[in-house]
């Protein structure tokens, strides 16, 4: 049995009245026997009601405990969530990165950068664990990030993916990032397909860059690969030699793992055969066209990107970049009557991505559409010219069910009766 009392301070005017007097503001202690041992200890409070609650937890460890805030958890805690369903923001971000290792280096880099900024912002706002992050913190994070609306879309997608991961691990009750609306009515980035003369200028620029044939032959092979296969620059930079054989190229794209199988034209085949071994390659059996195999993939992708940037600058083509070759081939496929699914197979994307990003107006597509409509109208006129009509029968309008001179067509055929002599 434990009893409460006030331990009067030396300056207390009721010091001489002893423990029996409790109507002062001196610290509250408890005294008694616990497990056969005499205990006397401060409760670190001067409020009597709070001292009573603390005394209950001392006498009974289960006193004042509540169920864990995670639905379905039977563990009881003083408040909030149990240790199993609580993660600090730093530990949750680390676990997120360690779990999602099966993505490209660029995706991992973007996630690390975005979540590092968000982690610093949330901790500065007072949140220590994932379940303490509120909607207001994400809104203020958007205000603090001086980025465009298009970049914010990417970062918000990363935040939503991170909170879905926390939700599956039961470190949070709901995905707070889902309540943040996505920016709408954004105009797509102006990325138009190349004109034929622009492609000619780019190919020609490959023969005038650099100081040695090594750079020029590599640049020409890269440009032709982009032109004929529309691979991403990362797939071109890390292309293996065994992926090109029997007049075909077969790769799985780095970004999404989609298979791409395309024929290799004669000039592309010749450019690959004339390609010198990458510098630093060990022996003649180098496994890659443009990479020696030493160093990181990020480094070789950066080098190939810089090479093509020099080519684009030398060609004089405005707003030239490697990704425009993908738009070019997608547009050409659709101009020739190919379907969106076929364009998706060629580019290694889903039909939804093709429809969203690559379906653009072009003169070739417009000419094909106009020719299709012209043939439809011509066939319609030819059919109308060959039809004969009986003037004695009322004309029926096929579109609205009306019969000239009779109104709406009856639901059942009328019985023919002989005409009256009158």
C-alpha positions in Angstrom: 0.0 0.0 0.0 1.4 3.4 -1.0 0.5 6.7 0.4 1.0 10.2 -0.9 2.4 13.1 1.0 4.0 16.5 0.4 7.6 16.8 1.2 7.7 20.4 2.5 10.5 22.6 1.4 12.6 24.6 3.9 10.9 27.8 2.8 7.3 26.3 3.2 5.3 28.1 6.0 3.7 24.7 6.8 6.9 22.8 7.3 6.2 22.3 11.0 2.8 20.6 10.3 4.4 17.6 8.7 3.0 15.2 6.1 -0.5 15.6 7.2 -0.8 19.0 5.6 -1.2 18.8 1.8 -2.7 22.2 1.0 0.5 23.7 -0.2 2.5 23.5 -3.4 5.4 21.5 -2.2 6.6 18.4 -4.3 4.5 15.2 -3.9 6.2 12.0 -2.9 4.9 8.5 -2.2 5.8 6.1 0.6 5.1 2.5 1.2 6.1 -1.1 0.5 6.5 -2.7 -2.9 7.5 -6.4 -3.2 8.5 -6.4 0.5 10.8 -3.4 0.2 10.3 0.0 1.7 10.0 2.7 -1.1 10.0 6.4 -0.9 10.3 8.4 -4.1 9.2 11.6 -5.7 6.5 11.6 -8.4 8.0 14.7 -10.1 4.8 16.7 -9.8 3.1 19.2 -7.5 -0.4 18.5 -8.8 -2.4 16.2 -6.6 -4.6 14.8 -9.3 -1.6 14.0 -11.6 0.1 12.4 -8.6 -2.8 10.1 -8.1 -2.6 8.9 -11.7 1.1 8.4 -11.5 0.7 6.5 -8.2 -1.8 4.1 -10.0 0.8 3.3 -12.6 3.4 2.6 -9.9 1.2 0.2 -8.0 -0.1 -1.5 -11.1 2.1 -1.4 -14.3 -1.1 -2.0 -16.4 -2.8 1.0 -14.8 -3.7 3.7 -17.4 -2.5 1.6 -20.4 -4.4 1.9 -23.6 -4.5 -0.4 -26.7 -2.0 0.4 -29.5 -3.3 2.9 -32.0 -2.6 0.3 -34.8 -5.9 -1.5 -35.6 -5.7 -5.1 -34.7 -2.8 -4.8 -32.3 -3.6 -6.1 -28.7 -0.5 -4.6 -27.1 -1.3 -2.0 -24.5 0.8 1.2 -24.1 0.6 4.4 -22.2 -0.3 6.3 -25.3 0.1 6.2 -29.1 1.6 3.1 -30.7 3.7 0.2 -29.5 7.3 -0.2 -30.4 6.6 -2.8 -33.1 4.4 -0.3 -35.0 6.5 2.8 -34.5 9.4 3.8 -36.7 11.4 7.0 -36.7 11.4 8.9 -40.0 15.1 8.2 -40.5 14.7 4.4 -39.9 11.7 4.3 -42.2 13.5 6.1 -45.1 16.5 3.8 -44.7 14.3 0.7 -44.8 12.5 2.0 -47.8 15.7 2.4 -49.8 17.0 -1.0 -48.7 13.7 -2.7 -49.8 13.5 -1.1 -53.2 16.8 -2.0 -54.7 15.4 -3.5 -58.0 15.1 -0.1 -59.8 17.4 1.8 -62.0 20.2 4.0 -60.6 18.4 7.1 -61.7 15.2 6.2 -59.9 17.1 5.4 -56.7 19.0 8.7 -57.0 15.7 10.7 -57.4 14.2 8.9 -54.4 17.2 9.5 -52.2 17.2 13.2 -53.0 13.5 13.8 -52.6 13.2 11.8 -49.3 16.3 13.5 -47.9 14.7 16.9 -48.3 11.4 15.7 -46.9 13.1 14.0 -43.9 14.9 17.2 -42.9 11.7 19.2 -43.3 9.5 16.8 -41.2 12.0 16.6 -38.4 12.4 20.4 -38.3 8.6 20.6 -38.1 8.6 18.5 -34.9 7.8 15.0 -36.3 10.0 12.2 -35.0 8.1 9.1 -36.2 6.2 8.3 -39.4 2.8 8.3 -37.7 3.4 11.9 -36.5 3.6 13.3 -40.0 0.5 15.4 -40.8 -1.0 16.8 -44.0 0.1 20.3 -43.1 3.8 19.2 -43.1 3.5 18.0 -46.7 1.8 21.2 -47.7 4.5 23.3 -46.1 7.1 21.1 -47.7 5.7 21.9 -51.1 5.9 25.6 -50.3 9.5 25.3 -49.2 10.6 23.4 -52.4 11.3 26.0 -55.1 10.5 23.6 -57.9 8.1 23.5 -60.9 4.7 21.9 -60.8 6.0 19.2 -63.1 8.8 18.3 -60.7 6.5 18.4 -57.8 4.3 15.7 -59.5 7.4 13.4 -59.5 8.2 14.2 -55.9 4.6 13.7 -54.7 4.6 10.3 -56.5 7.7 9.4 -54.5 6.1 10.5 -51.2 2.9 8.5 -51.9 5.0 5.4 -52.7 7.0 5.9 -49.5 3.8 6.2 -47.3 2.3 3.1 -49.0 5.4 1.3 -48.0 5.0 2.5 -44.4 1.3 1.6 -44.5 2.0 -1.9 -45.5 4.6 -2.2 -42.6 1.9 -0.8 -40.2 4.0 2.2 -39.2 1.2 4.5 -40.2 -2.6 4.3 -40.2 -3.2 5.9 -43.6 -1.3 7.4 -46.5 -1.3 11.1 -45.7 0.3 12.0 -49.0 -2.8 10.7 -50.9 -4.7 13.7 -49.5 -2.4 16.1 -51.4 -4.0 16.9 -54.8 -1.9 16.5 -57.9 -1.4 19.6 -60.1 -3.8 19.6 -63.0 -4.1 21.2 -66.4 -0.3 21.1 -67.0 0.8 21.5 -70.6 3.0 18.7 -71.8 6.7 19.6 -72.4 7.3 20.7 -76.0 9.0 17.6 -77.4 8.4 17.3 -81.1 9.6 14.6 -83.5 12.6 15.3 -85.7 12.1 16.3 -89.3 14.0 14.2 -91.9 16.5 17.0 -92.6 17.2 17.4 -88.9 18.1 13.8 -88.6 20.4 14.2 -91.6 22.2 17.1 -89.9 22.6 15.1 -86.7 24.2 12.1 -88.5 26.4 14.4 -90.5 27.6 16.2 -87.3 28.9 12.9 -86.0 31.7 13.0 -88.6 33.0 16.5 -87.6 33.2 16.2 -83.8 36.3 15.3 -81.8 39.9 15.1 -82.9 40.2 11.4 -83.7 38.1 8.8 -85.6 37.5 7.0 -82.3 35.0 9.7 -81.1 33.4 10.1 -84.6 32.8 6.4 -85.1 31.3 6.0 -81.6 29.1 9.1 -82.1 27.8 7.8 -85.5 27.0 4.4 -84.1 25.2 5.9 -81.1 23.2 8.3 -83.3 22.1 5.4 -85.7 21.1 3.3 -82.7 18.9 6.1 -81.4 17.5 6.6 -84.9 16.6 3.0 -85.8 15.8 1.6 -82.3 14.7 4.6 -80.3 16.3 3.0 -77.2 16.9 5.2 -74.2 20.4 6.7 -73.8 21.0 4.4 -70.8 20.2 1.3 -72.9 22.4 2.4 -75.8 25.4 3.2 -73.5 25.3 -0.3 -71.8 24.3 -2.3 -75.0 26.0 -5.7 -75.0 27.5 -7.2 -78.1 25.6 -10.5 -77.7 22.3 -8.5 -77.9 22.8 -7.9 -81.6 22.9 -11.0 -83.7 21.2 -12.6 -86.8 20.2 -9.1 -88.1 18.2 -8.3 -84.9 18.6 -6.5 -81.7 17.0 -7.9 -78.5 17.2 -6.1 -75.2 15.3 -5.6 -72.0 15.1 -1.9 -71.2 16.7 -0.7 -68.0 13.8 1.5 -66.9 11.0 -1.0 -66.9 12.5 -4.3 -68.1 10.3 -4.4 -71.2 11.6 -6.6 -74.1 12.4 -4.8 -77.3 13.2 -6.9 -80.5 13.9 -4.9 -83.7 15.6 -5.5 -87.1 19.0 -4.0 -87.6 19.3 -2.0 -90.9 22.4 -2.3 -93.0 23.9 1.1 -92.2 23.5 0.5 -88.5 25.1 -3.0 -88.8 28.0 -1.5 -90.7 28.5 1.3 -88.1 28.6 -1.3 -85.3 31.1 -3.5 -87.1 33.4 -0.5 -87.6 33.1 0.5 -84.0 36.5 0.5 -82.2 36.9 -1.2 -78.8 36.1 1.0 -75.8 39.1 2.6 -74.2 40.2 0.6 -71.2 38.8 -2.6 -72.5 40.7 -5.7 -71.6 41.4 -7.7 -74.7 39.4 -8.0 -77.9 36.5 -9.8 -76.1 34.9 -6.8 -74.6 31.2 -7.5 -73.8 29.9 -4.0 -74.6 29.9 -1.7 -77.6 30.5 1.6 -75.8 31.6 0.5 -72.3 34.8 -1.2 -71.2 33.0 -2.8 -68.3 35.2 -0.9 -65.8 33.7 1.8 -63.6 30.0 2.4 -63.0 27.1 2.4 -65.4 26.3 5.9 -64.4 29.7 7.1 -65.6 29.4 5.5 -69.0 25.8 6.9 -69.4 27.1 10.3 -68.5 30.0 10.0 -71.1 27.6 8.9 -73.9 25.2 11.7 -73.0 28.0 14.3 -73.2 29.1 12.9 -76.6 25.6 13.3 -78.0 25.3 16.8 -76.5 28.4 17.8 -78.5 26.8 16.3 -81.7 23.5 18.1 -81.2 25.3 21.4 -80.6 27.4 20.9 -83.8 24.4 20.0 -85.9 22.6 23.2 -85.2 19.2 21.5 -84.7 17.1 23.5 -82.2 16.2 21.7 -78.9 17.8 18.5 -80.1 18.0 15.7 -77.5 18.2 11.9 -77.6 14.6 11.4 -76.3 13.2 13.1 -79.4 14.1 10.0 -81.4 11.5 8.1 -79.5 8.9 10.6 -80.4 10.1 10.5 -84.0 9.7 6.7 -84.4 6.3 6.7 -82.5 5.0 9.3 -84.9 6.3 7.5 -88.0 4.7 4.2 -86.8 1.3 5.9 -86.4 1.7 7.8 -89.7 2.2 4.5 -91.5 -1.0 3.1 -90.0 0.5 1.2 -87.1 -1.5 0.9 -83.9 -0.7 2.3 -80.5 0.1 -1.2 -79.2 2.6 -1.7 -82.0 4.3 1.6 -81.2 4.4 0.5 -77.5 6.1 -2.8 -78.5 8.7 -0.9 -80.5 9.5 1.6 -77.8 9.3 -0.8 -74.9 6.5 1.1 -73.1 2.8 0.5 -72.3 0.0 1.7 -74.6 -1.1 4.1 -71.9 2.3 5.8 -71.9 2.3 6.0 -75.7 -1.2 7.5 -75.7 -0.2 10.0 -73.0 3.2 11.2 -74.2 3.9 10.1 -77.8 0.7 10.5 -79.8 1.2 13.9 -81.4 -0.2 15.7 -84.4 1.9 15.5 -87.6 1.4 16.3 -91.2 1.8 12.6 -92.1 -0.9 11.5 -89.6 -3.2 14.3 -90.7 -2.8 13.3 -94.3 -3.6 9.7 -93.5 -6.7 10.7 -91.5 -7.9 13.1 -94.2 -7.5 10.3 -96.9 -9.4 7.9 -94.7 -12.3 10.3 -94.3 -12.2 11.1 -98.0 -12.5 7.4 -98.9 -15.4 7.0 -96.4 -17.3 9.9 -97.9 -16.6 8.7 -101.5 -18.0 5.3 -100.7 -21.0 6.8 -99.1 -21.8 8.9 -102.2 -21.3 5.9 -104.5 -23.8 3.9 -102.5 -26.3 6.7 -102.6 -26.0 7.0 -106.4 -26.8 3.3 -106.9 -29.9 3.2 -104.7 -33.4 3.5 -106.3 -36.5 4.6 -104.4 -40.2 4.0 -104.9 -41.9 7.4 -104.9 -45.2 5.7 -104.0 -43.8 4.7 -100.6 -43.2 7.1 -97.7 -39.5 7.8 -97.0 -38.2 6.5 -93.7 -35.5 8.4 -91.8 -33.1 5.8 -90.5 -31.7 8.1 -87.8 -34.7 9.1 -85.7 -37.4 6.6 -86.6 -39.6 9.2 -88.4 -41.6 8.4 -91.5 -42.3 11.3 -93.8 -45.9 12.4 -93.7 -46.7 9.9 -90.9 -44.8 11.0 -87.8 -43.2 8.4 -85.6 -42.9 4.9 -87.1 -45.5 2.6 -85.3 -44.1 -0.1 -83.1 -46.2 -2.8 -85.0 -46.9 -2.9 -88.8 -50.3 -1.5 -89.7 -52.7 -3.8 -91.5 -53.4 -3.0 -95.1 -57.1 -2.4 -95.9 -58.7 -1.7 -99.2 -59.4 1.9 -99.9 -62.9 3.1 -99.6 -64.7 4.0 -102.9 -65.5 7.4 -101.3 
